[in-house]
Amino acid sequence: MNPMAASDIVIEIAYVIATALFILSLKWLSSPTTARRGVFAGEAGMVLAIAGTLLYHGIVDYKWIAIALVLGTVIGIPLGRVQMTAVPQRTALSHAFGALCVTLVGTAEFYLRAPEVPKFMMAVLSLEIILGSLTLTGSLMAAGKLQEVLPQRPITYKGQNLVNLSLLGVAIVVAVLLVLDPSRMHLFPLMIIIPLIFGVMMIVPIGGADMPTVISLLNSYAGLSAAAMGFVLDSKLLIIAGALDGASGFILSVNMSKAMNRSFSNVLFGAFGQVQATAGTGQEARPVRSATPEEAAAILAAANRVVVVPGYGMAVAQAQHKVRELCDALNKRGIDVKFGIHPVAGRMPGHMNVLLAEADIPYDKLLSMDEINGDFAQTDVALVIGANDVTNPAARTEASSPIYGMPILDVDKARTVMVIKRSMAAGFAGIENPLYYLDKTLMLFGDAKGFVGNIIRELSGGHG
């Protein structure tokens, strides 16, 4: 057997094992108990995929590949060490890097092959370029909004949806023209530039409340563009990995939309997150009841059942470790403590679960909305930490509310509700929360980490 044939066999074996590891990674990541194994499987699969690619006999000079590997390592290590609160925007940046890669490879392949590009090849190459370009700028915009370097509120204007869809339509027309006649090479830059603009325009009207769905949707786009690149490069591994990524991202987006009782079109075009005109008229004067750490500690100490509802405010304050200490302190007193997690709490799917798992809170205490909602009527205290829209009863009662119909955590059914919040400011959806004005609700104003720490000190001092 000649060395070239032997290396081809080794490459194919590496790709098959890598594919199996990617599939197992997705399966294991679906459960907290096997998630760590899933991460290792995905990492091992990627190492095998890279190793197999480096064995490709068409490589004549490893110098530029070595430079790329070093650059990737230099960029990747700091990105992997960001704080947990920055994981959503780091994920968006990962999508941007992947999309940039796809767009650059697609561009290089077109100019290497043009004008003799088969119709099918030109079609998948066009799909690769369009999806890659819009995912690149869309992901950068999402990361900017999550990092708060760009406005989080939706920016809208009359006829915006028509303008956006027209841009995408023009890009598709350009792609069709190139498929019919690849020699029209002067049109190719338009197929890059127009989707780049569309990616920006696509995210501009989307508010912070929809970022979890947007991130999973961008993940789907990145995967589909990678699958298209697999057809261009004749790489079965890329096709399979991209299809897995695209399908899982799409399914996750569907689930996230269902969790908000909203359609994709409403997420992408509904401008959810605008400040409502009624939010500041008259309602601000309504009285609220507040409590001190001493009073909160006494109420918690007298409880039998407590449900903690975390939100992005907990993430911002990095209060998850203090929350675990509070949970431990209450458990020592014989108080049953559980956690209620809304599917879209935080800024990306599973954000709260990851934060609480990082703080070593047992998985069996982390209950989904469907699992916990039936328990609130028998709950003595619902402690809401930085969660706003996912606890807003307006979703059930106010047909005019932008969140009407969205499933929420039924914290208002608990005997006492305590809400740790910096101020009475509206959440991402831009509307007030009637929960804060109920007689059973106590507002605990302050930084979540500091306030929970004060409650723990009061409990340790023998209150209750």
RODO-2510 file (C-alpha; in nm, 4 decimals, decimal comma):
residues 464
     n   res          X          Y          Z
     1     m     0,0000     0,0000     0,0000
     2     n     0,1439     0,3365    -0,0957
     3     p     0,1852     0,6018     0,1776
     4     m    -0,0766     0,8284     0,0198
     5     a    -0,3459     0,5597     0,0318
     6     a    -0,2509     0,4721     0,3916
     7     s    -0,2838     0,8354     0,4993
     8     d    -0,6268     0,8561     0,3320
     9     i    -0,7453     0,5583     0,5357
    10     v    -0,6137     0,7141     0,8577
    11     i    -0,7893     1,0413     0,7722
    12     e    -1,1210     0,8668     0,7060
    13     i    -1,0963     0,6700     1,0326
    14     a    -1,0192     0,9910     1,2239
    15     y    -1,3195     1,1610     1,0634
    16     v    -1,5552     0,8713     1,1419
    17     i    -1,4482     0,8644     1,5076
    18     a    -1,4741     1,2447     1,5262
    19     t    -1,8271     1,2305     1,3827
    20     a    -1,9302     0,9700     1,6408
    21     l    -1,7818     1,1836     1,9194
    22     f    -1,9741     1,4918     1,7995
    23     i    -2,3005     1,2969     1,8059
    24     l    -2,2266     1,1567     2,1524
    25     s    -2,1267     1,5039     2,2694
    26     l    -2,4677     1,6456     2,1795
    27     k    -2,6418     1,3523     2,3466
    28     w    -2,4416     1,3837     2,6700
    29     l    -2,4731     1,7634     2,6816
    30     s    -2,8500     1,7244     2,7107
    31     s    -2,8190     1,6176     3,0756
    32     p    -2,6357     1,7958     3,3607
    33     t    -2,5039     1,4653     3,4944
    34     t    -2,3287     1,3807     3,1660
    35     a    -2,2554     1,7333     3,0386
    36     r    -1,8889     1,7268     3,1402
    37     r    -1,8434     1,4027     2,9487
    38     g    -2,0140     1,5664     2,6514
    39     v    -1,7689     1,8569     2,6570
    40     f    -1,4703     1,6208     2,6632
    41     a    -1,6194     1,4158     2,3780
    42     g    -1,6668     1,7290     2,1680
    43     e    -1,3126     1,8437     2,2397
    44     a    -1,1673     1,5010     2,1534
    45     g    -1,3712     1,4943     1,8318
    46     m    -1,2394     1,8355     1,7293
    47     v    -0,8781     1,7329     1,8015
    48     l    -0,9254     1,4256     1,5815
    49     a    -1,0848     1,6339     1,3071
    50     i    -0,7952     1,8803     1,3077
    51     a    -0,5384     1,6012     1,3192
    52     g    -0,7031     1,4226     1,0264
    53     t    -0,7100     1,7450     0,8251
    54     l    -0,3388     1,8066     0,8915
    55     l    -0,2630     1,4647     0,7417
    56     y    -0,4201     1,5671     0,4110
    57     h    -0,1624     1,5052     0,1386
    58     g    -0,2635     1,8206    -0,0529
    59     i    -0,0932     2,0384     0,2077
    60     v     0,2409     2,1544     0,0699
    61     d     0,3437     2,4046     0,3372
    62     y     0,2571     2,3864     0,7075
    63     k     0,3986     2,7319     0,7875
    64     w     0,0691     2,9218     0,7501
    65     i    -0,1227     2,6428     0,9208
    66     a     0,1137     2,6622     1,2185
    67     i     0,0648     3,0394     1,2349
    68     a    -0,3141     2,9915     1,2256
    69     l    -0,3005     2,7306     1,5039
    70     v    -0,0933     2,9627     1,7226
    71     l    -0,3268     3,2562     1,6569
    72     g    -0,6292     3,0400     1,7346
    73     t    -0,4713     2,9265     2,0598
    74     v    -0,3767     3,2823     2,1592
    75     i    -0,7332     3,4008     2,0973
    76     g    -0,9101     3,0914     2,2292
    77     i    -0,7472     3,0607     2,5718
    78     p    -0,8551     3,4077     2,6967
    79     l    -1,2022     3,3532     2,5496
    80     g    -1,2302     3,0333     2,7510
    81     r    -1,1484     3,2150     3,0748
    82     v    -1,4210     3,4790     3,0680
    83     q    -1,6503     3,5134     3,3672
    84     m    -1,9702     3,3119     3,3594
    85     t    -2,1728     3,6318     3,3138
    86     a    -1,9894     3,6929     2,9859
    87     v    -2,0497     3,3463     2,8397
    88     p    -2,3460     3,4618     2,6213
    89     q    -2,1425     3,7275     2,4416
    90     r    -1,8436     3,4903     2,4201
    91     t    -2,0727     3,2368     2,2540
    92     a    -2,1871     3,5024     2,0083
    93     l    -1,8226     3,5812     1,9296
    94     s    -1,7574     3,2111     1,8637
    95     h    -2,0406     3,2142     1,6114
    96     a    -1,8846     3,5238     1,4509
    97     f    -1,5431     3,3567     1,4202
    98     g    -1,6968     3,0453     1,2667
    99     a    -1,8989     3,2543     1,0219
   100     l    -1,5899     3,4551     0,9262
   101     c    -1,4070     3,1304     0,8513
   102     v    -1,6931     3,0051     0,6345
   103     t    -1,7155     3,3334     0,4432
   104     l    -1,3407     3,3503     0,3778
   105     v    -1,3212     2,9874     0,2643
   106     g    -1,6238     3,0302     0,0391
   107     t    -1,4741     3,3434    -0,1162
   108     a    -1,1424     3,1706    -0,1794
   109     e    -1,3134     2,8669    -0,3335
   110     f    -1,5187     3,0837    -0,5700
   111     y    -1,2211     3,2758    -0,7059
   112     l    -1,0183     2,9537    -0,7372
   113     r    -1,2922     2,7796    -0,9372
   114     a    -1,4596     3,0654    -1,1307
   115     p    -1,5807     3,0911    -1,3939
   116     e    -1,6084     2,7110    -1,4361
   117     v    -1,8286     2,6408    -1,1333
   118     p    -2,0961     2,3673    -1,1627
   119     k    -2,4499     2,4846    -1,0846
   120     f    -2,4907     2,2698    -0,7716
   121     m    -2,1517     2,3791    -0,6420
   122     m    -2,2363     2,7451    -0,7051
   123     a    -2,5699     2,7007    -0,5271
   124     v    -2,4206     2,5570    -0,2074
   125     l    -2,1326     2,8053    -0,2235
   126     s    -2,3867     3,0907    -0,2438
   127     l    -2,5748     2,9494     0,0543
   128     e    -2,2471     2,9243     0,2444
   129     i    -2,1533     3,2873     0,1683
   130     i    -2,4961     3,4356     0,2456
   131     l    -2,5424     3,2478     0,5732
   132     g    -2,1810     3,3033     0,6769
   133     s    -2,1883     3,6773     0,6064
   134     l    -2,5160     3,7522     0,7849
   135     t    -2,4147     3,5316     1,0792
   136     l    -2,0833     3,7188     1,1086
   137     t    -2,2309     4,0670     1,1512
   138     g    -2,5413     3,9384     1,3295
   139     s    -2,3275     3,7622     1,5899
   140     l    -2,1062     4,0681     1,6377
   141     m    -2,4172     4,2821     1,6885
   142     a    -2,5583     4,0304     1,9387
   143     a    -2,2273     4,0254     2,1287
   144     g    -2,2247     4,4064     2,1338
   145     k    -2,5766     4,4201     2,2752
   146     l    -2,4985     4,1564     2,5365
   147     q    -2,1812     4,3398     2,6379
   148     e    -2,3853     4,6622     2,6479
   149     v    -2,1493     4,8455     2,4109
   150     l    -2,4508     4,8731     2,1774
   151     p    -2,8069     4,9794     2,2724
   152     q    -3,0003     4,6848     2,4141
   153     r    -3,3380     4,8314     2,3288
   154     p    -3,4797     4,7625     1,9832
   155     i    -3,4200     5,0322     1,7235
   156     t    -3,7125     5,0409     1,4841
   157     y    -3,8476     5,2562     1,2042
   158     k    -4,1420     5,2433     0,9683
   159     g    -4,1041     4,9867     0,6934
   160     q    -3,8063     4,8226     0,8606
   161     n    -3,9152     4,4661     0,7928
   162     l    -3,9729     4,5441     0,4254
   163     v    -3,6253     4,6970     0,3967
   164     n    -3,4621     4,3986     0,5691
   165     l    -3,6433     4,1379     0,3614
   166     s    -3,5690     4,3356     0,0453
   167     l    -3,1981     4,3267     0,1270
   168     l    -3,2100     3,9510     0,1744
   169     g    -3,4129     3,9179    -0,1444
   170     v    -3,1520     4,1094    -0,3454
   171     a    -2,8765     3,8812    -0,2106
   172     i    -3,0765     3,5749    -0,3166
   173     v    -3,1334     3,7221    -0,6638
   174     v    -2,7584     3,7826    -0,6987
   175     a    -2,6967     3,4216    -0,5925
   176     v    -2,9431     3,2925    -0,8536
   177     l    -2,7738     3,4992    -1,1252
   178     l    -2,4364     3,3554    -1,0280
   179     v    -2,5727     3,0011    -1,0263
   180     l    -2,7046     3,0547    -1,3787
   181     d    -2,3814     3,2167    -1,4950
   182     p    -2,0753     3,2003    -1,2634
   183     s    -1,8787     3,4152    -1,5083
   184     r    -2,0592     3,7220    -1,3708
   185     m    -1,7800     3,7510    -1,1175
   186     h    -1,8408     4,1234    -1,0628
   187     l    -2,1645     4,0293    -0,8798
   188     f    -1,9916     3,8096    -0,6228
   189     p    -1,8848     4,0928    -0,3836
   190     l    -2,2526     4,1960    -0,3612
   191     m    -2,3358     3,8484    -0,2302
   192     i    -2,0983     3,9169     0,0594
   193     i    -2,1686     4,2849     0,1287
   194     i    -2,5503     4,2695     0,1220
   195     p    -2,5793     3,9835     0,3789
   196     l    -2,3211     4,1621     0,5970
   197     i    -2,5550     4,4636     0,6043
   198     f    -2,8579     4,2382     0,6540
   199     g    -2,6915     4,0777     0,9585
   200     v    -2,6669     4,4190     1,1241
   201     m    -3,0206     4,5181     1,0289
   202     m    -3,1541     4,1824     1,1488
   203     i    -3,0330     4,2349     1,5069
   204     v    -3,0987     4,6115     1,5379
   205     p    -3,4757     4,5700     1,6027
   206     i    -3,4301     4,2829     1,8494
   207     g    -3,4271     4,3608     2,2207
   208     g    -3,2286     4,2058     2,5031
   209     a    -3,5198     3,9878     2,6118
   210     d    -3,4952     3,7898     2,2892
   211     m    -3,1193     3,7342     2,2980
   212     p    -3,1421     3,3698     2,4177
   213     t    -3,3469     3,2814     2,1085
   214     v    -3,1304     3,4955     1,8781
   215     i    -2,8095     3,3263     1,9984
   216     s    -2,9504     2,9782     1,9352
   217     l    -3,0782     3,0914     1,5933
   218     l    -2,7363     3,2308     1,5003
   219     n    -2,5891     2,8998     1,6135
   220     s    -2,8195     2,7289     1,3657
   221     y    -2,7147     2,9625     1,0829
   222     a    -2,3464     2,9030     1,1592
   223     g    -2,4005     2,5280     1,1490
   224     l    -2,5903     2,5373     0,8201
   225     s    -2,3214     2,7539     0,6596
   226     a    -2,0575     2,5043     0,7776
   227     a    -2,2598     2,2176     0,6264
   228     a    -2,2750     2,4063     0,2961
   229     m    -1,8991     2,4544     0,3163
   230     g    -1,8686     2,0781     0,3594
   231     f    -2,0327     2,0278     0,0190
   232     v    -1,7979     2,2845    -0,1369
   233     l    -1,4879     2,1193     0,0120
   234     d    -1,6220     1,7647    -0,0306
   235     s    -1,5842     1,7066     0,3443
   236     k    -1,8274     1,4554     0,4940
   237     l    -1,7197     1,5544     0,8444
   238     l    -1,8051     1,9200     0,7855
   239     i    -2,1413     1,8268     0,6370
   240     i    -2,2323     1,6076     0,9342
   241     a    -2,0955     1,8423     1,2031
   242     g    -2,2596     2,1441     1,0389
   243     a    -2,5916     1,9629     1,0043
   244     l    -2,5776     1,8599     1,3715
   245     d    -2,5002     2,2167     1,4745
   246     g    -2,7656     2,3642     1,2479
   247     a    -3,0374     2,1190     1,3502
   248     s    -2,9660     2,1426     1,7233
   249     g    -2,9596     2,5223     1,7079
   250     f    -3,2881     2,5293     1,5182
   251     i    -3,4575     2,2871     1,7590
   252     l    -3,3325     2,4914     2,0534
   253     s    -3,4665     2,8097     1,8912
   254     v    -3,8065     2,6456     1,8460
   255     n    -3,8088     2,5378     2,2109
   256     m    -3,7068     2,8851     2,3259
   257     s    -3,9825     3,0451     2,1187
   258     k    -4,2356     2,8011     2,2640
   259     a    -4,1139     2,8921     2,6128
   260     m    -4,2068     3,2531     2,5341
   261     n    -4,5223     3,1509     2,3452
   262     r    -4,3972     3,3416     2,0421
   263     s    -4,3195     3,2602     1,6807
   264     f    -3,9871     3,3017     1,5014
   265     s    -4,1312     3,5861     1,2972
   266     n    -4,2387     3,7633     1,6153
   267     v    -3,8909     3,7234     1,7638
   268     l    -3,7182     3,8497     1,4509
   269     f    -3,9638     4,1233     1,3566
   270     g    -4,1645     4,1992     1,6724
   271     a    -3,9189     4,4407     1,8387
   272     f    -3,9840     4,2789     2,1767
   273     g    -3,8090     4,4876     2,4392
   274     q    -3,9249     4,8383     2,3548
   275     v    -4,0129     5,0516     2,6538
   276     q    -4,3893     5,0702     2,6652
   277     a    -4,5522     5,4110     2,6750
   278     t    -4,7659     5,3077     2,9704
   279     a    -4,4719     5,1939     3,1779
   280     g    -4,4011     5,5312     3,3251
   281     t    -4,7465     5,6888     3,3544
   282     g    -4,9091     5,6815     3,6919
   283     q    -4,7861     5,3368     3,7905
   284     e    -4,4600     5,4675     3,9340
   285     a    -4,6545     5,6305     4,2170
   286     r    -4,7969     5,2996     4,3345
   287     p    -4,6688     5,2022     4,6786
   288     v    -4,4432     4,9024     4,7306
   289     r    -4,3443     4,7257     5,0508
   290     s    -3,9752     4,6867     5,1186
   291     a    -3,7824     4,4897     5,3779
   292     t    -3,4398     4,4910     5,5408
   293     p    -3,1997     4,1934     5,5462
   294     e    -3,2996     4,1345     5,9089
   295     e    -3,6687     4,1128     5,8183
   296     a    -3,5985     3,8934     5,5148
   297     a    -3,3895     3,6566     5,7260
   298     a    -3,6655     3,6269     5,9856
   299     i    -3,9257     3,5430     5,7202
   300     l    -3,7003     3,2832     5,5592
   301     a    -3,6132     3,1266     5,8951
   302     a    -3,9835     3,0805     5,9722
   303     a    -4,0538     2,9101     5,6387
   304     n    -4,0815     2,5392     5,5646
   305     r    -4,0562     2,5588     5,1864
   306     v    -3,8577     2,8128     4,9854
   307     v    -3,8257     2,8397     4,6083
   308     v    -3,5428     3,0538     4,4710
   309     v    -3,6017     3,2041     4,1253
   310     p    -3,2749     3,3293     3,9710
   311     g    -3,2454     3,5727     3,6814
   312     y    -2,9894     3,7820     3,5013
   313     g    -2,9600     4,0152     3,8020
   314     m    -2,8066     3,7256     3,9956
   315     a    -2,5596     3,6693     3,7118
   316     v    -2,4593     4,0359     3,6940
   317     a    -2,4007     4,0485     4,0695
   318     q    -2,2154     3,7133     4,0566
   319     a    -2,4265     3,6103     4,3509
   320     q    -2,4558     3,2388     4,2721
   321     h    -2,2039     3,1337     4,5387
   322     k    -2,3786     3,3440     4,8049
   323     v    -2,7082     3,1914     4,6945
   324     r    -2,5602     2,8463     4,7530
   325     e    -2,4469     2,9562     5,1010
   326     l    -2,8010     3,0781     5,1699
   327     c    -2,9382     2,7453     5,0501
   328     d    -2,6991     2,5599     5,2831
   329     a    -2,7911     2,7839     5,5776
   330     l    -3,1627     2,7227     5,5227
   331     n    -3,1112     2,3477     5,4770
   332     k    -2,9324     2,3350     5,8151
   333     r    -3,2510     2,4724     5,9688
   334     g    -3,4530     2,1936     5,8057
   335     i    -3,6016     2,4220     5,5403
   336     d    -3,6687     2,2677     5,1993
   337     v    -3,5084     2,4834     4,9252
   338     k    -3,5608     2,4364     4,5537
   339     f    -3,4786     2,6450     4,2483
   340     g    -3,7230     2,7370     3,9730
   341     i    -3,5552     2,7918     3,6346
   342     h    -3,7388     2,9561     3,3447
   343     p    -3,6213     2,8408     2,9981
   344     v    -3,5328     3,1970     2,8923
   345     a    -3,3956     3,3262     3,2225
   346     g    -3,0640     3,5011     3,1646
   347     r    -2,9121     3,5777     2,8282
   348     m    -2,8641     3,2366     2,6725
   349     p    -3,0240     2,8918     2,6980
   350     g    -2,9289     2,7196     3,0238
   351     h    -2,7558     3,0313     3,1613
   352     m    -2,8979     2,9955     3,5134
   353     n    -2,8361     2,6201     3,5265
   354     v    -2,4691     2,6720     3,4394
   355     l    -2,4232     2,9458     3,6998
   356     l    -2,5880     2,7455     3,9765
   357     a    -2,4019     2,4277     3,8822
   358     e    -2,0792     2,6298     3,9000
   359     a    -2,1732     2,7096     4,2605
   360     d    -2,2130     2,3332     4,3315
   361     i    -2,5878     2,3468     4,3863
   362     p    -2,7189     1,9885     4,3432
   363     y    -2,8808     1,9190     4,0064
   364     d    -3,1906     1,7696     4,1680
   365     k    -3,2699     2,1065     4,3249
   366     l    -3,2753     2,2804     3,9849
   367     l    -3,6300     2,2387     3,8560
   368     s    -3,7696     2,3574     3,5254
   369     m    -4,0709     2,5874     3,5038
   370     d    -4,3068     2,2979     3,4308
   371     e    -4,1712     2,0991     3,7259
   372     i    -4,1833     2,3795     3,9834
   373     n    -4,4992     2,5733     3,8948
   374     g    -4,7288     2,3269     4,0717
   375     d    -4,5334     2,3752     4,3974
   376     f    -4,5706     2,7514     4,4363
   377     a    -4,9165     2,7300     4,5984
   378     q    -4,7584     2,5247     4,8804
   379     t    -4,4465     2,7437     4,8988
   380     d    -4,3969     2,9712     5,2000
   381     v    -4,1435     3,2047     5,0348
   382     a    -4,0589     3,2611     4,6708
   383     l    -3,7247     3,4446     4,6613
   384     v    -3,6815     3,6144     4,3227
   385     i    -3,3245     3,7243     4,2518
   386     g    -3,2975     3,9527     3,9516
   387     a    -3,5691     3,7817     3,7448
   388     n    -3,8228     4,0240     3,6032
   389     d    -4,0160     3,9364     3,2885
   390     v    -4,0244     3,5598     3,3580
   391     t    -4,2205     3,6271     3,6808
   392     n    -4,4522     3,8984     3,5444
   393     p    -4,8237     3,8092     3,6014
   394     a    -4,9141     4,0475     3,3171
   395     a    -4,8304     3,7565     3,0876
   396     r    -5,1457     3,5868     3,2181
   397     t    -5,3827     3,8788     3,2655
   398     e    -5,3060     4,1722     3,0330
   399     a    -5,3925     4,1013     2,6711
   400     s    -5,2272     4,4288     2,5634
   401     s    -4,8938     4,3342     2,7177
   402     p    -4,6119     4,2386     2,4772
   403     i    -4,5463     3,9301     2,6910
   404     y    -4,9119     3,8214     2,7047
   405     g    -4,9361     3,4441     2,6692
   406     m    -4,5739     3,3810     2,7646
   407     p    -4,5520     3,0998     3,0218
   408     i    -4,4117     3,2374     3,3475
   409     l    -4,3024     3,1101     3,6868
   410     d    -4,6081     3,1338     3,9139
   411     v    -4,4247     3,3016     4,2020
   412     d    -4,7298     3,5187     4,2788
   413     k    -4,9064     3,2050     4,4071
   414     a    -4,6566     3,1642     4,6934
   415     r    -4,7601     3,2847     5,0406
   416     t    -4,4821     3,5456     5,0470
   417     v    -4,2765     3,6801     4,7597
   418     m    -3,9422     3,8517     4,8163
   419     v    -3,7725     4,0214     4,5230
   420     i    -3,4074     4,1253     4,5317
   421     k    -3,3666     4,4077     4,2823
   422     r    -3,1498     4,7168     4,2486
   423     s    -3,4427     4,9435     4,1584
   424     m    -3,7957     4,9472     4,0201
   425     a    -3,6626     4,9712     3,6626
   426     a    -3,8385     4,7606     3,4004
   427     g    -3,6784     4,4422     3,2690
   428     f    -3,5700     4,3598     2,9143
   429     a    -3,9297     4,3571     2,7913
   430     g    -3,9593     4,7234     2,8950
   431     i    -4,2756     4,6825     3,1023
   432     e    -4,3552     4,7085     3,4720
   433     n    -4,4153     4,3999     3,6814
   434     p    -4,7456     4,4023     3,8791
   435     l    -4,5907     4,1405     4,1077
   436     y    -4,3959     4,4140     4,2850
   437     y    -4,7133     4,5895     4,3994
   438     l    -4,8908     4,2898     4,5529
   439     d    -4,9569     4,2941     4,9281
   440     k    -4,7684     3,9647     4,9658
   441     t    -4,4570     4,1017     4,7918
   442     l    -4,1561     4,2497     4,9718
   443     m    -3,8946     4,4373     4,7690
   444     l    -3,5362     4,3874     4,8836
   445     f    -3,3521     4,6742     4,7194
   446     g    -2,9778     4,6395     4,6668
   447     d    -2,7025     4,4379     4,5044
   448     a    -2,7998     4,0704     4,5012
   449     k    -2,4636     3,9422     4,6257
   450     g    -2,4481     4,1925     4,9106
   451     f    -2,8120     4,1508     5,0138
   452     v    -2,7948     3,7701     5,0167
   453     g    -2,4708     3,7936     5,2169
   454     n    -2,6464     4,0139     5,4736
   455     i    -2,9337     3,7647     5,4993
   456     i    -2,6843     3,4833     5,5627
   457     r    -2,5181     3,6850     5,8393
   458     e    -2,8546     3,7458     6,0036
   459     l    -2,9402     3,3764     5,9844
   460     s    -2,6030     3,2856     6,1330
   461     g    -2,6709     3,5293     6,4164
   462     g    -2,9606     3,3180     6,5338
   463     h    -3,2538     3,5085     6,3880
   464     g    -3,5721     3,3123     6,3444
***
